[in-house]
């Protein structure tokens, strides 16, 4: 398991690369929910999502060990993060993406000088290809969540929240593969266990909730939720035990609730977030957290949306 010391170390390692993102608030959502609502603004993070934290922590490590080439299998925020940090550290990166990836995502990866390789349409096809590419070229495959350095990097979000808002009661976190929440859980539960941490999944991508209920990792078929960062079909073997040990609750939200939350944040708070972030806001907005009169922080995990498709989203 990842330790609080590894997260503190990660914070130093990534300090020169990442932004300490602000905490926002909303009087309107506070009134609506009966809590004091705050938002950790990782949509304003470098590359547009928290993924740069874990990616920086691990890529800096492998470069120190002599690696000159990294690969990843992601058309989304992890792919952007890995190509960004590889470029910054002066090494090459190839990102394996699906045949049907959107132009805006390909453009973002290429803007950071990442090389693109297209492969299949499912992660089951992409992942082995990215591992193989790394092996063939004496490089390192960078996993999206199931790695101690990734988890420690994502956990720095938790350390920042505790420092920026010392009377926080509840932290609400989106769950995909579980890297973000397991890092935040470690940071928070090993320093201030009285703070509640609640995970949120789309109803159709509730693999972590099902696994928690069953007491072991349960897989589900790949889903089509608009929260494309949360489509993973099962929690990680490293992240799941941390979630099992520490999480206070996991709740789910519908596609319509995700859309309404995204719309609210855009219209009222003037912040552009992606559907994967909106799940946390939706959980608060639609009364799923079961708390009142508390200081609640929703993690706005990223803001990368194809603006041409924004109309369809809201
Ligand atoms: C990756 C991602 C998540 C989920 O993070 P995990 O570590 O896979 O649980 C949530 N939101 C955004 C914006 C992401 O990119």
py3Dmol code that shows the C-alpha trace and the ligand (Angstrom):
import py3Dmol

protein = """\
ATOM      1  CA  UNK A   1       0.000   0.000   0.000  1.00  0.00           C
ATOM      2  CA  UNK A   2       1.009   3.585  -0.643  1.00  0.00           C
ATOM      3  CA  UNK A   3       2.084   5.554   2.454  1.00  0.00           C
ATOM      4  CA  UNK A   4       1.531   9.164   3.456  1.00  0.00           C
ATOM      5  CA  UNK A   5       5.317   9.667   3.234  1.00  0.00           C
ATOM      6  CA  UNK A   6       5.276   8.608  -0.421  1.00  0.00           C
ATOM      7  CA  UNK A   7       2.586  11.225  -1.063  1.00  0.00           C
ATOM      8  CA  UNK A   8       4.599  13.924   0.737  1.00  0.00           C
ATOM      9  CA  UNK A   9       7.630  12.946  -1.335  1.00  0.00           C
ATOM     10  CA  UNK A  10       5.532  13.056  -4.514  1.00  0.00           C
ATOM     11  CA  UNK A  11       4.464  16.572  -3.628  1.00  0.00           C
ATOM     12  CA  UNK A  12       8.091  17.720  -3.634  1.00  0.00           C
ATOM     13  CA  UNK A  13       8.882  15.789  -6.799  1.00  0.00           C
ATOM     14  CA  UNK A  14       6.058  17.366  -8.809  1.00  0.00           C
ATOM     15  CA  UNK A  15       6.103  20.870  -7.259  1.00  0.00           C
ATOM     16  CA  UNK A  16       7.947  22.507 -10.162  1.00  0.00           C
ATOM     17  CA  UNK A  17       5.577  21.046 -12.763  1.00  0.00           C
ATOM     18  CA  UNK A  18       2.037  21.306 -11.403  1.00  0.00           C
ATOM     19  CA  UNK A  19      -0.188  24.164 -10.282  1.00  0.00           C
ATOM     20  CA  UNK A  20      -1.496  24.330  -6.751  1.00  0.00           C
ATOM     21  CA  UNK A  21      -5.079  24.741  -7.955  1.00  0.00           C
ATOM     22  CA  UNK A  22      -7.573  27.048  -6.196  1.00  0.00           C
ATOM     23  CA  UNK A  23     -10.578  26.164  -4.048  1.00  0.00           C
ATOM     24  CA  UNK A  24     -13.771  27.716  -5.436  1.00  0.00           C
ATOM     25  CA  UNK A  25     -17.132  28.111  -3.704  1.00  0.00           C
ATOM     26  CA  UNK A  26     -20.790  28.469  -4.683  1.00  0.00           C
ATOM     27  CA  UNK A  27     -23.331  30.297  -2.536  1.00  0.00           C
ATOM     28  CA  UNK A  28     -26.128  28.995  -4.715  1.00  0.00           C
ATOM     29  CA  UNK A  29     -25.176  25.342  -4.468  1.00  0.00           C
ATOM     30  CA  UNK A  30     -24.582  25.807  -0.734  1.00  0.00           C
ATOM     31  CA  UNK A  31     -28.129  27.085  -0.335  1.00  0.00           C
ATOM     32  CA  UNK A  32     -29.531  24.310  -2.502  1.00  0.00           C
ATOM     33  CA  UNK A  33     -27.743  21.492  -0.617  1.00  0.00           C
ATOM     34  CA  UNK A  34     -27.753  22.862   2.945  1.00  0.00           C
ATOM     35  CA  UNK A  35     -23.963  22.509   3.110  1.00  0.00           C
ATOM     36  CA  UNK A  36     -21.093  24.934   2.541  1.00  0.00           C
ATOM     37  CA  UNK A  37     -19.957  23.860  -0.930  1.00  0.00           C
ATOM     38  CA  UNK A  38     -16.359  24.131  -2.137  1.00  0.00           C
ATOM     39  CA  UNK A  39     -14.621  22.877  -5.280  1.00  0.00           C
ATOM     40  CA  UNK A  40     -11.014  21.833  -5.820  1.00  0.00           C
ATOM     41  CA  UNK A  41     -10.224  23.234  -9.247  1.00  0.00           C
ATOM     42  CA  UNK A  42      -8.160  20.563 -10.985  1.00  0.00           C
ATOM     43  CA  UNK A  43      -9.861  21.552 -14.249  1.00  0.00           C
ATOM     44  CA  UNK A  44      -7.413  24.475 -14.077  1.00  0.00           C
ATOM     45  CA  UNK A  45      -4.474  22.107 -13.664  1.00  0.00           C
ATOM     46  CA  UNK A  46      -1.732  21.870 -16.303  1.00  0.00           C
ATOM     47  CA  UNK A  47      -2.990  19.764 -19.241  1.00  0.00           C
ATOM     48  CA  UNK A  48      -6.517  20.323 -17.909  1.00  0.00           C
ATOM     49  CA  UNK A  49      -6.770  17.506 -15.337  1.00  0.00           C
ATOM     50  CA  UNK A  50      -5.180  16.081 -12.162  1.00  0.00           C
ATOM     51  CA  UNK A  51      -3.569  13.229 -14.178  1.00  0.00           C
ATOM     52  CA  UNK A  52      -0.393  15.303 -14.620  1.00  0.00           C
ATOM     53  CA  UNK A  53       0.339  14.799 -10.890  1.00  0.00           C
ATOM     54  CA  UNK A  54       0.716  11.025 -11.016  1.00  0.00           C
ATOM     55  CA  UNK A  55       2.262  11.081 -14.497  1.00  0.00           C
ATOM     56  CA  UNK A  56       4.929  13.561 -13.401  1.00  0.00           C
ATOM     57  CA  UNK A  57       5.749  11.556 -10.283  1.00  0.00           C
ATOM     58  CA  UNK A  58       6.349   8.316 -12.195  1.00  0.00           C
ATOM     59  CA  UNK A  59       7.897   9.704 -15.404  1.00  0.00           C
ATOM     60  CA  UNK A  60      10.448  11.741 -13.419  1.00  0.00           C
ATOM     61  CA  UNK A  61      11.355   8.523 -11.615  1.00  0.00           C
ATOM     62  CA  UNK A  62      11.853   6.408 -14.744  1.00  0.00           C
ATOM     63  CA  UNK A  63      13.874   9.172 -16.435  1.00  0.00           C
ATOM     64  CA  UNK A  64      16.161   9.270 -13.393  1.00  0.00           C
ATOM     65  CA  UNK A  65      16.616   5.507 -13.857  1.00  0.00           C
ATOM     66  CA  UNK A  66      17.710   6.124 -17.470  1.00  0.00           C
ATOM     67  CA  UNK A  67      14.530   5.670 -19.530  1.00  0.00           C
ATOM     68  CA  UNK A  68      14.393   7.701 -22.740  1.00  0.00           C
ATOM     69  CA  UNK A  69      11.013   6.491 -24.008  1.00  0.00           C
ATOM     70  CA  UNK A  70       7.569   6.012 -22.438  1.00  0.00           C
ATOM     71  CA  UNK A  71       4.218   4.748 -23.695  1.00  0.00           C
ATOM     72  CA  UNK A  72       0.634   4.994 -22.482  1.00  0.00           C
ATOM     73  CA  UNK A  73      -2.707   3.628 -23.644  1.00  0.00           C
ATOM     74  CA  UNK A  74      -5.190   6.471 -23.350  1.00  0.00           C
ATOM     75  CA  UNK A  75      -6.894   8.880 -25.682  1.00  0.00           C
ATOM     76  CA  UNK A  76      -7.842  11.024 -22.748  1.00  0.00           C
ATOM     77  CA  UNK A  77      -6.257  12.947 -19.911  1.00  0.00           C
ATOM     78  CA  UNK A  78      -3.642  10.332 -19.008  1.00  0.00           C
ATOM     79  CA  UNK A  79      -2.327  10.339 -22.575  1.00  0.00           C
ATOM     80  CA  UNK A  80      -2.077  14.125 -22.561  1.00  0.00           C
ATOM     81  CA  UNK A  81      -0.352  14.126 -19.175  1.00  0.00           C
ATOM     82  CA  UNK A  82       2.250  11.528 -20.180  1.00  0.00           C
ATOM     83  CA  UNK A  83       3.077  13.286 -23.464  1.00  0.00           C
ATOM     84  CA  UNK A  84       3.314  16.660 -21.685  1.00  0.00           C
ATOM     85  CA  UNK A  85       5.738  15.538 -18.985  1.00  0.00           C
ATOM     86  CA  UNK A  86       7.808  13.385 -21.370  1.00  0.00           C
ATOM     87  CA  UNK A  87       8.253  16.411 -23.636  1.00  0.00           C
ATOM     88  CA  UNK A  88       9.139  18.646 -20.707  1.00  0.00           C
ATOM     89  CA  UNK A  89      11.779  16.157 -19.533  1.00  0.00           C
ATOM     90  CA  UNK A  90      13.133  15.782 -23.070  1.00  0.00           C
ATOM     91  CA  UNK A  91      12.202  12.139 -23.733  1.00  0.00           C
ATOM     92  CA  UNK A  92       9.990  10.533 -26.379  1.00  0.00           C
ATOM     93  CA  UNK A  93       6.420   9.310 -25.793  1.00  0.00           C
ATOM     94  CA  UNK A  94       4.040   7.235 -27.883  1.00  0.00           C
ATOM     95  CA  UNK A  95       0.368   7.238 -26.921  1.00  0.00           C
ATOM     96  CA  UNK A  96      -1.793   4.356 -28.154  1.00  0.00           C
ATOM     97  CA  UNK A  97      -5.303   5.649 -28.859  1.00  0.00           C
ATOM     98  CA  UNK A  98      -8.499   4.114 -30.280  1.00  0.00           C
ATOM     99  CA  UNK A  99      -9.168   4.234 -34.055  1.00  0.00           C
ATOM    100  CA  UNK A 100     -12.210   6.420 -33.357  1.00  0.00           C
ATOM    101  CA  UNK A 101     -10.556   8.976 -31.014  1.00  0.00           C
ATOM    102  CA  UNK A 102     -11.800  12.548 -31.481  1.00  0.00           C
ATOM    103  CA  UNK A 103      -9.680  15.037 -33.386  1.00  0.00           C
ATOM    104  CA  UNK A 104      -9.403  17.395 -30.412  1.00  0.00           C
ATOM    105  CA  UNK A 105      -7.764  14.685 -28.289  1.00  0.00           C
ATOM    106  CA  UNK A 106      -5.312  13.705 -31.021  1.00  0.00           C
ATOM    107  CA  UNK A 107      -4.437  17.390 -31.455  1.00  0.00           C
ATOM    108  CA  UNK A 108      -3.812  17.851 -27.732  1.00  0.00           C
ATOM    109  CA  UNK A 109      -1.420  14.896 -27.560  1.00  0.00           C
ATOM    110  CA  UNK A 110       0.414  16.056 -30.686  1.00  0.00           C
ATOM    111  CA  UNK A 111       0.690  19.580 -29.316  1.00  0.00           C
ATOM    112  CA  UNK A 112       2.894  18.101 -26.568  1.00  0.00           C
ATOM    113  CA  UNK A 113       4.990  16.294 -29.225  1.00  0.00           C
ATOM    114  CA  UNK A 114       3.544  12.891 -28.311  1.00  0.00           C
ATOM    115  CA  UNK A 115       3.555  10.322 -31.132  1.00  0.00           C
ATOM    116  CA  UNK A 116       0.201   8.711 -31.870  1.00  0.00           C
ATOM    117  CA  UNK A 117      -0.452   5.086 -32.670  1.00  0.00           C
ATOM    118  CA  UNK A 118      -4.031   3.991 -33.398  1.00  0.00           C
ATOM    119  CA  UNK A 119      -5.109   0.549 -32.275  1.00  0.00           C
ATOM    120  CA  UNK A 120      -8.577  -1.026 -32.047  1.00  0.00           C
ATOM    121  CA  UNK A 121     -11.476   0.524 -30.175  1.00  0.00           C
ATOM    122  CA  UNK A 122     -11.240  -1.059 -26.689  1.00  0.00           C
ATOM    123  CA  UNK A 123      -8.735  -0.681 -23.868  1.00  0.00           C
ATOM    124  CA  UNK A 124      -8.253  -4.482 -23.987  1.00  0.00           C
ATOM    125  CA  UNK A 125      -6.618  -3.959 -27.409  1.00  0.00           C
ATOM    126  CA  UNK A 126      -4.713  -0.748 -26.625  1.00  0.00           C
ATOM    127  CA  UNK A 127      -3.086  -1.745 -23.368  1.00  0.00           C
ATOM    128  CA  UNK A 128      -1.085  -4.777 -24.623  1.00  0.00           C
ATOM    129  CA  UNK A 129       0.031  -2.728 -27.645  1.00  0.00           C
ATOM    130  CA  UNK A 130       1.372   0.055 -25.420  1.00  0.00           C
ATOM    131  CA  UNK A 131       3.210  -2.503 -23.261  1.00  0.00           C
ATOM    132  CA  UNK A 132       4.634  -4.202 -26.344  1.00  0.00           C
ATOM    133  CA  UNK A 133       5.798  -0.894 -27.856  1.00  0.00           C
ATOM    134  CA  UNK A 134       7.629  -0.068 -24.642  1.00  0.00           C
ATOM    135  CA  UNK A 135       9.298  -3.469 -24.510  1.00  0.00           C
ATOM    136  CA  UNK A 136      10.398  -3.390 -28.168  1.00  0.00           C
ATOM    137  CA  UNK A 137      11.971   0.044 -27.789  1.00  0.00           C
ATOM    138  CA  UNK A 138      13.609  -0.251 -24.413  1.00  0.00           C
ATOM    139  CA  UNK A 139      11.018   2.055 -22.896  1.00  0.00           C
ATOM    140  CA  UNK A 140       8.596   2.036 -19.964  1.00  0.00           C
ATOM    141  CA  UNK A 141       4.828   1.609 -20.090  1.00  0.00           C
ATOM    142  CA  UNK A 142       3.084   4.147 -17.809  1.00  0.00           C
ATOM    143  CA  UNK A 143      -0.162   2.743 -16.335  1.00  0.00           C
ATOM    144  CA  UNK A 144      -3.106   5.124 -15.748  1.00  0.00           C
ATOM    145  CA  UNK A 145      -3.885   4.285 -12.098  1.00  0.00           C
ATOM    146  CA  UNK A 146      -2.622   0.950 -10.808  1.00  0.00           C
ATOM    147  CA  UNK A 147       0.848   1.986  -9.699  1.00  0.00           C
ATOM    148  CA  UNK A 148       2.171   3.281  -6.349  1.00  0.00           C
ATOM    149  CA  UNK A 149       3.794   6.383  -7.885  1.00  0.00           C
ATOM    150  CA  UNK A 150       0.621   7.264  -9.805  1.00  0.00           C
ATOM    151  CA  UNK A 151      -1.474   6.843  -6.647  1.00  0.00           C
ATOM    152  CA  UNK A 152       0.986   8.909  -4.586  1.00  0.00           C
ATOM    153  CA  UNK A 153       0.971  11.681  -7.200  1.00  0.00           C
ATOM    154  CA  UNK A 154      -2.834  11.842  -7.290  1.00  0.00           C
ATOM    155  CA  UNK A 155      -2.833  11.830  -3.462  1.00  0.00           C
ATOM    156  CA  UNK A 156      -1.203  15.271  -3.464  1.00  0.00           C
ATOM    157  CA  UNK A 157      -4.699  16.634  -4.265  1.00  0.00           C
ATOM    158  CA  UNK A 158      -5.719  15.410  -0.799  1.00  0.00           C
ATOM    159  CA  UNK A 159      -2.770  17.090   0.937  1.00  0.00           C
ATOM    160  CA  UNK A 160      -3.564  20.386  -0.787  1.00  0.00           C
ATOM    161  CA  UNK A 161      -7.244  20.244   0.198  1.00  0.00           C
ATOM    162  CA  UNK A 162      -6.357  19.712   3.879  1.00  0.00           C
ATOM    163  CA  UNK A 163      -3.967  22.645   3.774  1.00  0.00           C
ATOM    164  CA  UNK A 164      -6.234  25.006   1.847  1.00  0.00           C
ATOM    165  CA  UNK A 165      -9.411  24.293   3.836  1.00  0.00           C
ATOM    166  CA  UNK A 166      -8.490  23.141   7.319  1.00  0.00           C
ATOM    167  CA  UNK A 167     -12.101  22.746   8.514  1.00  0.00           C
ATOM    168  CA  UNK A 168     -13.156  20.457   5.663  1.00  0.00           C
ATOM    169  CA  UNK A 169     -15.692  17.762   6.683  1.00  0.00           C
ATOM    170  CA  UNK A 170     -16.416  15.842   3.470  1.00  0.00           C
ATOM    171  CA  UNK A 171     -14.445  15.297   0.229  1.00  0.00           C
ATOM    172  CA  UNK A 172     -16.299  14.020  -2.859  1.00  0.00           C
ATOM    173  CA  UNK A 173     -14.228  12.267  -5.535  1.00  0.00           C
ATOM    174  CA  UNK A 174     -15.043  10.755  -8.975  1.00  0.00           C
ATOM    175  CA  UNK A 175     -13.957   7.109  -9.418  1.00  0.00           C
ATOM    176  CA  UNK A 176     -12.610   5.561 -12.627  1.00  0.00           C
ATOM    177  CA  UNK A 177      -9.836   3.058 -12.002  1.00  0.00           C
ATOM    178  CA  UNK A 178      -9.497   4.481  -8.499  1.00  0.00           C
ATOM    179  CA  UNK A 179      -6.071   6.152  -8.629  1.00  0.00           C
ATOM    180  CA  UNK A 180      -7.398   9.559  -7.619  1.00  0.00           C
ATOM    181  CA  UNK A 181      -9.598   8.407  -4.772  1.00  0.00           C
ATOM    182  CA  UNK A 182      -7.080   5.927  -3.338  1.00  0.00           C
ATOM    183  CA  UNK A 183      -4.406   8.646  -3.267  1.00  0.00           C
ATOM    184  CA  UNK A 184      -6.792  11.143  -1.657  1.00  0.00           C
ATOM    185  CA  UNK A 185      -7.986   8.492   0.834  1.00  0.00           C
ATOM    186  CA  UNK A 186      -4.418   7.751   1.901  1.00  0.00           C
ATOM    187  CA  UNK A 187      -3.546  11.445   2.265  1.00  0.00           C
ATOM    188  CA  UNK A 188      -6.663  12.242   4.275  1.00  0.00           C
ATOM    189  CA  UNK A 189      -7.296   9.134   6.378  1.00  0.00           C
ATOM    190  CA  UNK A 190      -3.658   8.905   7.507  1.00  0.00           C
ATOM    191  CA  UNK A 191      -3.548  12.525   8.665  1.00  0.00           C
ATOM    192  CA  UNK A 192      -7.143  13.524   9.533  1.00  0.00           C
ATOM    193  CA  UNK A 193      -9.388  10.442   9.653  1.00  0.00           C
ATOM    194  CA  UNK A 194     -12.411  12.442  10.847  1.00  0.00           C
ATOM    195  CA  UNK A 195     -12.792  13.815   7.300  1.00  0.00           C
ATOM    196  CA  UNK A 196     -15.268  11.752   5.266  1.00  0.00           C
ATOM    197  CA  UNK A 197     -14.373  10.722   1.731  1.00  0.00           C
ATOM    198  CA  UNK A 198     -17.237   9.772  -0.605  1.00  0.00           C
ATOM    199  CA  UNK A 199     -16.651   8.268  -4.068  1.00  0.00           C
ATOM    200  CA  UNK A 200     -18.974   8.821  -7.038  1.00  0.00           C
ATOM    201  CA  UNK A 201     -19.559   6.650 -10.111  1.00  0.00           C
ATOM    202  CA  UNK A 202     -21.983   6.888 -13.034  1.00  0.00           C
ATOM    203  CA  UNK A 203     -24.870   4.410 -12.584  1.00  0.00           C
ATOM    204  CA  UNK A 204     -23.724   2.514 -15.679  1.00  0.00           C
ATOM    205  CA  UNK A 205     -20.053   2.342 -14.588  1.00  0.00           C
ATOM    206  CA  UNK A 206     -20.549   1.230 -10.980  1.00  0.00           C
ATOM    207  CA  UNK A 207     -17.782  -1.394 -10.931  1.00  0.00           C
ATOM    208  CA  UNK A 208     -16.152  -0.081  -7.751  1.00  0.00           C
ATOM    209  CA  UNK A 209     -19.460   0.051  -5.870  1.00  0.00           C
ATOM    210  CA  UNK A 210     -20.279  -3.527  -6.964  1.00  0.00           C
ATOM    211  CA  UNK A 211     -16.784  -4.667  -5.957  1.00  0.00           C
ATOM    212  CA  UNK A 212     -17.130  -3.021  -2.556  1.00  0.00           C
ATOM    213  CA  UNK A 213     -20.493  -4.729  -1.976  1.00  0.00           C
ATOM    214  CA  UNK A 214     -19.134  -8.125  -3.048  1.00  0.00           C
ATOM    215  CA  UNK A 215     -15.872  -7.765  -1.111  1.00  0.00           C
ATOM    216  CA  UNK A 216     -13.755  -8.526  -4.191  1.00  0.00           C
ATOM    217  CA  UNK A 217     -12.994  -7.016  -7.596  1.00  0.00           C
ATOM    218  CA  UNK A 218     -16.003  -7.302  -9.928  1.00  0.00           C
ATOM    219  CA  UNK A 219     -15.775  -6.477 -13.639  1.00  0.00           C
ATOM    220  CA  UNK A 220     -18.593  -5.016 -15.746  1.00  0.00           C
ATOM    221  CA  UNK A 221     -18.881  -4.667 -19.556  1.00  0.00           C
ATOM    222  CA  UNK A 222     -17.393  -1.463 -20.996  1.00  0.00           C
ATOM    223  CA  UNK A 223     -20.039   1.266 -20.724  1.00  0.00           C
ATOM    224  CA  UNK A 224     -21.050   4.321 -22.709  1.00  0.00           C
ATOM    225  CA  UNK A 225     -21.416   6.975 -19.994  1.00  0.00           C
ATOM    226  CA  UNK A 226     -20.725  10.564 -21.067  1.00  0.00           C
ATOM    227  CA  UNK A 227     -18.188  10.621 -18.199  1.00  0.00           C
ATOM    228  CA  UNK A 228     -15.520   9.157 -20.489  1.00  0.00           C
ATOM    229  CA  UNK A 229     -12.781   9.258 -17.842  1.00  0.00           C
ATOM    230  CA  UNK A 230     -14.801   6.869 -15.655  1.00  0.00           C
ATOM    231  CA  UNK A 231     -15.505   4.109 -18.161  1.00  0.00           C
ATOM    232  CA  UNK A 232     -13.012   1.617 -16.673  1.00  0.00           C
ATOM    233  CA  UNK A 233     -14.637  -1.784 -16.298  1.00  0.00           C
ATOM    234  CA  UNK A 234     -13.056  -2.750 -12.953  1.00  0.00           C
ATOM    235  CA  UNK A 235     -11.096  -1.167 -10.094  1.00  0.00           C
ATOM    236  CA  UNK A 236      -7.325  -1.708  -9.948  1.00  0.00           C
ATOM    237  CA  UNK A 237      -5.695  -4.464  -7.902  1.00  0.00           C
ATOM    238  CA  UNK A 238      -3.657  -1.798  -6.095  1.00  0.00           C
ATOM    239  CA  UNK A 239      -6.332   0.873  -5.801  1.00  0.00           C
ATOM    240  CA  UNK A 240      -9.215  -1.356  -4.699  1.00  0.00           C
ATOM    241  CA  UNK A 241      -7.770  -2.514  -1.335  1.00  0.00           C
ATOM    242  CA  UNK A 242      -7.183   1.150  -0.401  1.00  0.00           C
ATOM    243  CA  UNK A 243     -10.769   2.054  -1.325  1.00  0.00           C
ATOM    244  CA  UNK A 244     -12.002  -0.979   0.641  1.00  0.00           C
ATOM    245  CA  UNK A 245      -9.993   0.000   3.695  1.00  0.00           C
ATOM    246  CA  UNK A 246     -10.827   3.691   3.874  1.00  0.00           C
ATOM    247  CA  UNK A 247     -13.806   4.878   1.819  1.00  0.00           C
ATOM    248  CA  UNK A 248     -16.855   6.089   3.787  1.00  0.00           C
ATOM    249  CA  UNK A 249     -19.371   5.634   0.990  1.00  0.00           C
ATOM    250  CA  UNK A 250     -19.748   5.258  -2.783  1.00  0.00           C
ATOM    251  CA  UNK A 251     -22.803   6.751  -4.500  1.00  0.00           C
ATOM    252  CA  UNK A 252     -23.950   6.742  -8.131  1.00  0.00           C
ATOM    253  CA  UNK A 253     -25.462   9.389 -10.409  1.00  0.00           C
ATOM    254  CA  UNK A 254     -27.496   9.132 -13.619  1.00  0.00           C
ATOM    255  CA  UNK A 255     -26.484  10.485 -17.027  1.00  0.00           C
ATOM    256  CA  UNK A 256     -29.145  13.180 -16.731  1.00  0.00           C
ATOM    257  CA  UNK A 257     -27.851  14.244 -13.311  1.00  0.00           C
ATOM    258  CA  UNK A 258     -24.315  14.479 -14.740  1.00  0.00           C
ATOM    259  CA  UNK A 259     -25.557  16.730 -17.563  1.00  0.00           C
ATOM    260  CA  UNK A 260     -27.484  18.981 -15.170  1.00  0.00           C
ATOM    261  CA  UNK A 261     -24.457  19.349 -12.890  1.00  0.00           C
ATOM    262  CA  UNK A 262     -22.195  20.233 -15.823  1.00  0.00           C
ATOM    263  CA  UNK A 263     -24.753  22.792 -16.986  1.00  0.00           C
ATOM    264  CA  UNK A 264     -25.019  24.309 -13.492  1.00  0.00           C
ATOM    265  CA  UNK A 265     -21.262  24.687 -13.103  1.00  0.00           C
ATOM    266  CA  UNK A 266     -20.963  26.263 -16.539  1.00  0.00           C
ATOM    267  CA  UNK A 267     -23.911  28.616 -16.260  1.00  0.00           C
ATOM    268  CA  UNK A 268     -23.711  29.640 -12.594  1.00  0.00           C
ATOM    269  CA  UNK A 269     -20.057  29.223 -11.685  1.00  0.00           C
ATOM    270  CA  UNK A 270     -18.681  30.099 -15.158  1.00  0.00           C
ATOM    271  CA  UNK A 271     -16.387  27.072 -15.026  1.00  0.00           C
ATOM    272  CA  UNK A 272     -15.955  24.603 -17.877  1.00  0.00           C
ATOM    273  CA  UNK A 273     -15.601  21.100 -16.455  1.00  0.00           C
ATOM    274  CA  UNK A 274     -15.832  17.699 -18.135  1.00  0.00           C
ATOM    275  CA  UNK A 275     -18.556  15.123 -17.369  1.00  0.00           C
ATOM    276  CA  UNK A 276     -16.121  12.997 -15.314  1.00  0.00           C
ATOM    277  CA  UNK A 277     -15.787  15.952 -12.905  1.00  0.00           C
ATOM    278  CA  UNK A 278     -19.483  16.748 -12.949  1.00  0.00           C
ATOM    279  CA  UNK A 279     -20.349  13.440 -11.235  1.00  0.00           C
ATOM    280  CA  UNK A 280     -19.059  14.818  -7.909  1.00  0.00           C
ATOM    281  CA  UNK A 281     -21.165  17.975  -8.235  1.00  0.00           C
ATOM    282  CA  UNK A 282     -24.170  15.878  -9.296  1.00  0.00           C
ATOM    283  CA  UNK A 283     -23.890  13.754  -6.150  1.00  0.00           C
ATOM    284  CA  UNK A 284     -24.110  16.908  -4.012  1.00  0.00           C
ATOM    285  CA  UNK A 285     -26.790  18.613  -6.126  1.00  0.00           C
ATOM    286  CA  UNK A 286     -29.125  15.628  -6.076  1.00  0.00           C
ATOM    287  CA  UNK A 287     -28.855  14.890  -2.361  1.00  0.00           C
ATOM    288  CA  UNK A 288     -26.840  11.682  -2.564  1.00  0.00           C
ATOM    289  CA  UNK A 289     -24.235  12.554   0.058  1.00  0.00           C
ATOM    290  CA  UNK A 290     -26.480  12.284   3.108  1.00  0.00           C
ATOM    291  CA  UNK A 291     -24.807  15.200   4.938  1.00  0.00           C
ATOM    292  CA  UNK A 292     -26.111  18.580   6.154  1.00  0.00           C
ATOM    293  CA  UNK A 293     -24.465  21.750   7.441  1.00  0.00           C
ATOM    294  CA  UNK A 294     -20.972  20.482   6.533  1.00  0.00           C
ATOM    295  CA  UNK A 295     -17.992  21.894   4.652  1.00  0.00           C
ATOM    296  CA  UNK A 296     -18.039  19.799   1.483  1.00  0.00           C
ATOM    297  CA  UNK A 297     -15.335  19.814  -1.201  1.00  0.00           C
ATOM    298  CA  UNK A 298     -16.096  18.336  -4.632  1.00  0.00           C
ATOM    299  CA  UNK A 299     -12.986  17.514  -6.645  1.00  0.00           C
ATOM    300  CA  UNK A 300     -13.378  19.036 -10.132  1.00  0.00           C
ATOM    301  CA  UNK A 301     -11.006  16.483 -11.623  1.00  0.00           C
ATOM    302  CA  UNK A 302     -10.672  17.897 -15.134  1.00  0.00           C
ATOM    303  CA  UNK A 303     -11.960  20.304 -17.755  1.00  0.00           C
ATOM    304  CA  UNK A 304     -11.117  18.745 -21.095  1.00  0.00           C
ATOM    305  CA  UNK A 305     -14.188  18.785 -23.308  1.00  0.00           C
ATOM    306  CA  UNK A 306     -14.473  19.058 -27.056  1.00  0.00           C
ATOM    307  CA  UNK A 307     -16.130  22.474 -27.074  1.00  0.00           C
ATOM    308  CA  UNK A 308     -17.731  21.709 -30.465  1.00  0.00           C
ATOM    309  CA  UNK A 309     -19.641  18.929 -28.676  1.00  0.00           C
ATOM    310  CA  UNK A 310     -20.607  20.978 -25.647  1.00  0.00           C
ATOM    311  CA  UNK A 311     -24.109  21.540 -27.018  1.00  0.00           C
ATOM    312  CA  UNK A 312     -24.756  17.786 -27.039  1.00  0.00           C
ATOM    313  CA  UNK A 313     -23.469  17.468 -23.455  1.00  0.00           C
ATOM    314  CA  UNK A 314     -25.703  20.055 -21.834  1.00  0.00           C
TER     315      UNK A 314
END
"""
ligand_1 = """\
15
LIG
C -8.940 9.759 -14.962
C -9.989 10.696 -14.535
C -10.846 10.401 -13.455
C -10.793 9.086 -12.715
O -9.557 8.879 -12.073
P -9.118 7.407 -11.622
O -7.778 7.601 -11.015
O -9.075 6.562 -12.874
O -10.150 6.927 -10.677
C -11.774 11.365 -13.063
N -11.877 12.527 -13.705
C -11.085 12.860 -14.746
C -11.266 14.177 -15.388
C -10.111 11.960 -15.197
O -9.325 12.287 -16.224
"""
view = py3Dmol.view(width=600, height=400)
view.addModel(protein, "pdb")
view.setStyle({"model": 0}, {"cartoon": {"style": "trace"}})
view.addModel(ligand_1, "xyz")
view.setStyle({"model": 1}, {"stick": {}})
view.zoomTo()
view.show()
